[in-house]
Amino acid sequence: MSKNTIHDLEITIQSLKEELEELYQSAEPKPVSDYTFQNPDGSEINLSALFNGRDELLLIFNMGKECPYCTLWADGYNGFTDHLNNRSGFVVVSPDSPEVQKEFYVLRNWRFPMVSHSKNNFAEDFGYKVDGKYYLPGVATFSKDSAGQIFFHVSSQFGPGDNFCSQWDFLRMLPKGENNWAPKYSYDNE
């Protein structure tokens, strides 16, 4: 593929991303309940409090400690947590118990807010729990009006090659591409 072809395709992709942004912003908001989650210390916190004083919220559905892919995505959030928190609320939710979540959070040196949805139907209600058995990763956006009503806007599922983990774009640029690479919790023994 020639340089001009690569550049032309990159321009097309950027144009499609702008079109997607317009669709995200024009999505019809749907009112939602003020779900209750658990903080890493076991205390309860409502969805409305996760906005952290903002009127918009980015919420990440993480599959939990058992998923090295979700860990890869979450490791990447550390670098832009401050930037996202400056623009909106930002939180990661997982099905892990608060105790498991806290232990893994400390081990990974994560800096972003994280809560557990292990005691509610939040993931299932938003399509991130399949057949009541397993969880999917992704992101959802919410807003809150001046009366405190919360609205769901849009969501997108995560997977290798998506737009939410820059690792994949970097790997694709290598001469051998991804080359069957898969994330691990640690690379110390290689």
Secondary structure, 3 states (H helix, E strand, C coil): CCHHHHHHHHHHHHHHHHHHHHHHHHCCCEEECCCEEECCCCCEEEHHHHHCCCCEEEEEECCCCCCHHHHHHHHHHHHHHHHHHHHCEEEEEECCCHHHHHHHHHHHCCCCCEEECCCCCHHHHCCCEECCCEECCEEEEEEECCCCCEEEEEEEECCCCCCCCHHHHHHHHCCCCCCCCCCCCCCCCC
